[in-house]
Amino acid sequence: MSDVGRKSRLRVIGLMSGTSMDGVDAAMIETDGNIIFEFGPTEVIHYTPAFRKRLRSILGRPTDNSAETSTIVRELTLYHAKVVERLLRRKDVPPSEVDLIGFHGQTVFHAPKEGITNQIGDAIFLAKITGIDVVGDFRSADVVAGGEGAPLAPIYHLALSKTLARPIVVLNLGGVGNVSWISEKDDIIAFDTGPANALIDDWVFGRTGQALDKGGRLARSGKVQKQILTTWLSNPYFDQPVPKSLDRDQFSNVLADLKDISVEDGAATLAAFAVEVVIKGRRHFPSAPLRWLVTGGGRHNSSIMENLKAKIDAPVEPVEAVGWDGDALEAQAFAFLAARTMVGLPITFPTTTGVDRPLRGGKIFKVS
């Protein structure tokens, strides 16, 4: 472990297991918590179908100390350690040359209005088996202080977009969609727009056994059920003020409305839902963005991207258009947040999570 206290430029590995629960993304960056000096290698490890099924089985549990869950937590942490090992081995970087790991863990329950957010994963174990200090538990301090605990990536989006013309929107279409509106003066407004890939993935898996609607092919061949869509869009969540955030499964009950329609029509309706909630969210922006940059798995869904482009009067492009890596962005964000935690900088803000002041977050777990 290098001497972090004497360094202004940290080499950090960020890890992310998102709401798709398909595996762990890893990415290395060099940063001081304000500036990204260099992007390093990336790596991914996929969960086995059996482990993914077991992981999904504990969703919705605010706390759980059962033996079953403890076993899942250990396996999850081992997956994270394995992806770190692969990333370092591929670039022949010894652990001693890495300052930190940013370890988000896996969200299994998120109810900030109840003061609860639960990300599983054993940071102490991860530090021990990798030999690298770990920063984890990024969301709890914000939720305890009355914030939403999400989204957390906006401060990283700000750092990335410093050289771009603004205002700009970074739209993350993961399991849940979220946006960061960023002004030319570095103001940020962020919130969860609504469901995105999680519902589509669950629908497609339930009907076909496939993990996702690859490329949006099913949605493109289906017909949007407009009456069902209108009902979904009447949910009070969309009229709530921002900041606001969602649990992955907060809208899972809507899938029951699709039980009598084809898999293609269901995929089309859910893809349209992911778009329309973004469109509804635009009312919260102080001014229209010059450009929309889309990250997350949803940028690969042609139905979603084509509909966004048709409905938004500004360029809508994947983040690769400006040289960012949309497959690594979330992992990079947690590397950046880990660096900010280490140097004592805030990671959440009144306009991103609703806390009353800029707030530090994350906990540091040292190699014993």
SULZI-V254193 format. One record per pair of residues at least 24 apart in sequence whose C-alpha atoms are under 10 Angstrom apart, sorted by the first residue. I is the first residue (numbers start at 1). GAP is how many residues later the second one is. Records with the same first field share a line. If there is no record, write none. Layout:
I: GAP, GAP
//
This chain:
1: 93, 94, 95, 96, 97, 98, 99, 130, 131, 132, 365, 366
2: 93, 94, 95, 96, 97, 98, 130, 131
3: 93, 94, 95, 96
4: 94, 95, 96, 129, 335, 338, 339
5: 94, 337, 338
7: 25, 92, 336
8: 24, 25, 331, 335
9: 24, 26, 27, 28, 29, 90, 330
10: 26, 27, 87, 88, 89, 90, 325, 326, 328, 329, 332, 333
11: 26, 27, 28, 29, 86, 87, 88, 89, 90, 324, 325, 328
12: 28, 85, 86, 87, 88, 89, 90, 120, 121, 122, 320, 322, 323, 324, 325, 326, 327
13: 27, 28, 29, 71, 74, 75, 85, 86, 87, 88, 89, 90, 119, 121, 318, 319, 320, 321, 322, 323, 325, 326
14: 28, 70, 86, 87, 88, 89, 90, 120, 121, 314, 315, 316, 317, 318, 319, 320, 321, 322, 323, 324, 325
15: 27, 28, 29, 65, 66, 68, 69, 86, 87, 88, 89, 90, 313, 315, 316, 317, 318, 319, 320
16: 28, 64, 86, 87, 88, 89, 90, 312, 313, 314, 315, 316, 317, 318, 319
17: 27, 28, 29, 59, 62, 63, 86, 87, 88, 89, 90, 313, 314
18: 86, 87, 88, 89, 156, 157, 158, 180, 230, 278, 312, 313
19: 37, 87, 88, 89, 155, 156, 157, 178, 179, 228, 229, 230
20: 32, 36, 154, 155, 156, 177, 178, 179, 181, 182, 191, 192, 228, 277
21: 25, 26, 30, 31, 32, 34, 35, 85, 86, 154, 177
22: 24, 25, 26, 27, 29, 30, 31, 33, 189
23: 24, 25, 28, 29, 53, 56, 57, 60
24: 52, 55, 56, 57, 58, 59, 60, 81, 82, 307
25: 55, 58, 59, 302, 303, 304, 305, 306, 307
26: 54, 57, 58, 60, 61, 75, 76, 77, 301, 302, 303, 304, 305, 306, 308, 309
27: 56, 57, 60, 74, 75, 300, 301, 302, 303, 304, 305, 306, 307, 308
28: 56, 59, 60, 70, 72, 73, 74, 300, 303, 304, 306, 307, 308
29: 302, 303, 304, 306, 307, 310
30: 68, 69, 302, 305, 306, 309
31: 304, 305, 308, 309
32: 304, 307, 308, 310, 311
33: 122, 123, 126, 302, 303, 304, 305, 306, 307, 308, 309, 310, 311, 312, 313, 314
34: 121, 122, 124, 125, 126, 302, 303, 305, 306, 311
35: 121, 124, 125, 127, 301
36: 120, 123, 124, 296, 300
39: 285, 286, 293
40: 47, 51, 292
41: 46, 47, 49, 50, 287
42: 41, 42, 44, 45, 46, 48, 49, 283, 285, 286, 289, 290
43: 40, 41, 42, 43, 44, 45, 47, 284, 285, 288
44: 36, 38, 39, 40, 42, 43, 283, 284
45: 34, 35, 37, 38, 39, 41
46: 33, 37
47: 29, 32
49: 162
51: 24, 25
52: 24
55: 51, 53
56: 52
57: 51
58: 50, 51
59: 47, 48, 49, 50, 51, 59, 188, 189, 190
60: 47, 48, 49, 50, 51, 58, 187, 188, 189, 190
61: 46, 47, 48, 49, 56, 57
62: 45, 46, 47, 48, 49, 54, 55, 56, 57
63: 45, 46, 53, 54, 55, 56, 57
64: 54, 56
69: 51
70: 50, 51, 52
72: 48, 49
73: 32, 33, 46, 47, 48, 49
74: 46, 47, 48, 51, 52
75: 46, 47
76: 29, 30, 44, 45, 46
77: 26, 28, 29, 43, 44, 45, 46, 47, 48, 49, 52
78: 43, 44, 47, 48, 51, 52
79: 47
80: 25, 41, 46, 50
81: 44, 45, 46, 47, 48, 49
82: 44, 47, 48
84: 42, 46
85: 44, 45
94: 37
95: 35, 36, 37, 38
96: 34, 35, 36
97: 35
98: 33, 34, 35
99: 33, 34, 35, 240, 243
100: 27, 31, 32, 33, 34, 35, 235, 238, 239, 242, 264, 265, 266
101: 25, 26, 29, 31, 32, 33, 34, 35, 233, 234, 235, 237, 238, 263, 264
102: 31, 32, 33, 34, 35, 36, 229, 230, 231, 232, 233, 234, 235, 236, 237, 239, 260, 261, 262
103: 24, 31, 32, 33, 34, 35, 228, 231, 232, 234, 235, 259
104: 31, 32, 33, 34, 35, 226, 227, 230, 231, 233, 234, 258
105: 31, 32, 33
107: 140, 141
108: 139, 140, 141
109: 137, 138, 139, 140, 141
110: 29, 33, 38, 39, 40, 135, 136, 137, 138, 139, 140
111: 32, 37, 38, 134, 135, 136, 139
112: 27, 28, 30, 31, 32, 34, 35, 36, 37, 38, 132, 133, 134, 135
113: 30, 33, 34, 35, 131, 132
114: 29, 30, 32
115: 25, 27, 28, 29, 30, 31, 32, 33, 34
116: 24, 27, 28, 32, 33
117: 25, 26, 27, 31, 32, 33, 130
123: 240, 241, 242, 243, 244
124: 240, 241, 242, 243, 244
125: 240, 242, 243
126: 239, 241
127: 237, 238, 239, 240, 241
128: 237, 238, 239, 240
129: 238
130: 237
131: 235, 236, 237
132: 233, 234, 235, 236
133: 231, 232, 233, 234, 235
134: 204, 208, 228, 229, 230, 231, 232, 233
135: 199, 200, 202, 203, 204, 206, 207, 226, 227, 228, 229, 230, 231
136: 198, 201, 202, 205, 225, 226, 227, 228, 229
137: 224, 225, 226, 227, 228
138: 196, 199, 200, 203, 209, 210, 222, 223, 224, 225, 226
139: 208, 209, 222, 223, 224
140: 221, 222, 223
141: 207, 218, 219, 220, 221, 222
142: 205, 206, 207, 211, 212, 213, 214, 216, 217, 218, 219, 220
143: 210, 211, 212
144: 211
145: 209, 210, 211, 212, 214
146: 207, 208, 209, 210
147: 96, 97, 98, 201, 202, 203, 205, 206, 207, 208, 209, 210, 212
148: 43, 44, 94, 95, 96, 97, 98, 200, 202, 204, 205, 206, 207
149: 95, 96, 97, 199, 203, 204, 205, 206, 212
150: 28, 40, 41, 42, 93, 94, 95, 96, 97, 198, 202, 203, 204
151: 26, 27, 28, 29, 39, 40, 41, 92, 93, 94, 95, 197, 201, 202
152: 28, 38, 39, 178, 181, 182, 185, 195, 196, 197, 200, 201
153: 25, 26, 27, 37, 176, 177, 178, 179, 180, 181, 183, 184, 194, 195, 199
154: 24, 25, 26, 27, 28, 34, 35, 36, 37, 179, 193, 194, 195, 198, 199
155: 25, 27, 31, 33, 35, 178, 181, 182, 191, 192, 193, 194, 197
156: 24, 173, 174, 176, 177, 178, 179, 180, 181, 191
157: 24, 25, 31, 172, 173, 176
158: 24, 25, 28, 29, 30
159: 27, 174, 177
160: 162, 164, 173
161: 25, 161, 163
162: 24
164: 127, 158
165: 124, 125, 126
166: 122, 123, 124, 125
167: 118, 119, 120, 121, 122, 123, 124, 125
168: 119, 120, 121, 122, 123, 124, 125
169: 116, 119, 120, 121, 122, 123, 124, 125, 147
170: 119, 121, 122, 123, 124, 125, 146, 147, 148, 149
171: 107, 121, 122, 123, 124, 125, 127, 128, 145, 146, 147, 148
172: 24, 121, 122, 123, 124, 125, 126, 127, 146, 147, 154, 157, 158
173: 24, 25, 101, 102, 105, 121, 122, 123, 124, 125, 126, 127, 128, 131
174: 24, 74, 121, 122, 123, 124, 125, 156
175: 24, 25, 26, 72, 73, 74, 121, 122, 123
176: 69, 70, 71, 72, 73, 74, 98, 120, 122
177: 68, 69, 71, 97, 98, 100, 101, 118, 119, 121
178: 66, 67, 68, 100, 103
179: 99, 102, 103, 113, 114, 115, 173
180: 105, 112, 113, 171, 172
181: 101, 103, 104, 105, 106, 107, 108, 111, 171
182: 103, 104, 105, 107
183: 102, 103, 104, 105, 106
187: 164
188: 97, 161, 162, 163, 164
189: 53, 54, 95, 96, 97, 160, 161, 162, 163, 164
190: 52, 53, 54, 55, 94, 95, 159, 160, 161, 162, 163, 164
191: 50, 51, 52, 53, 54, 55, 90, 93, 160, 161, 162, 163
192: 46, 50, 51, 52, 53, 54, 55, 85, 86, 89, 160, 161
193: 44, 45, 49, 50, 51, 52, 53, 81, 82, 83, 84, 85, 86, 87, 88, 89
194: 39, 43, 44, 50, 51, 52, 53, 54, 56, 57, 79, 80, 81, 82, 83, 84, 86, 87
195: 51, 52, 53, 54, 55, 56, 57, 75, 76, 78, 79, 80, 82, 83
196: 52, 74, 75, 76, 77, 78, 79, 81, 82, 100, 101, 102, 108
197: 51, 73, 74, 77, 99, 100, 101, 104
198: 50, 51, 53, 54, 72, 76
199: 49, 50, 52, 53, 54, 55, 56, 68, 71, 72, 74, 75
200: 55, 66, 67, 68, 69, 70, 71, 73, 74
201: 66, 69
202: 50, 53
203: 49, 52, 53, 55, 56, 60, 63, 64, 67
204: 59, 60, 62, 63
205: 58
206: 57
207: 52, 55, 56, 59
208: 55
212: 55, 85, 89
213: 51, 54, 58, 87, 88
214: 83, 84, 86, 87, 88
215: 82, 83, 84, 85, 86, 87, 88, 89
216: 48, 51, 52, 55, 82, 83, 84, 85, 86, 87, 88, 89
217: 47, 50, 51, 84, 85, 86
218: 44, 45, 46, 47, 48, 49, 50, 53, 83, 85
219: 44, 45, 46, 47, 48, 49, 50, 51, 52, 53, 82, 83, 84, 85
220: 44, 45, 47, 48, 51, 81, 82, 83, 84, 86
221: 42, 43, 44, 46, 47, 82
222: 40, 41, 42, 43, 44, 45, 46, 47
223: 38, 39, 41, 42, 43, 44, 45, 46, 49
224: 40, 41, 42, 43, 44, 45, 46, 47, 48, 49
225: 33, 36, 40, 41, 43, 44, 45, 47
226: 43, 46, 47
227: 42
228: 26, 29, 30, 41, 42, 45
229: 25, 28, 40, 41, 43, 44, 47
230: 43, 46
231: 26
232: 25, 38, 41, 45
233: 40, 43, 44, 47
238: 39, 40, 42, 43
239: 41, 42, 44
241: 40, 43
242: 39, 42, 108, 109, 110, 111, 112
243: 41, 106, 107, 108, 109, 110, 111, 112
244: 107, 108, 109, 110
245: 107, 108
267: 36
268: 35, 36
270: 34
271: 27, 30, 31, 32, 33, 34, 36
272: 31, 32, 35, 36
273: 31
274: 24, 30, 33, 34
275: 28, 29, 30, 31, 32, 33, 34, 36
276: 28, 31, 32, 35
278: 30, 34
279: 29, 32, 33
282: 30
288: 24, 25, 26
289: 24, 25, 26
290: 24, 25, 26
291: 24, 25, 26
292: 24, 25, 26, 27
293: 24, 25, 26, 27, 28, 29, 31, 33
294: 24, 25, 26, 27, 32
295: 24, 25, 29, 30, 31, 32, 33, 34, 35
296: 29, 30, 31, 32, 33, 34
297: 29, 30
299: 27
337: 24, 25
338: 24, 25, 26
//
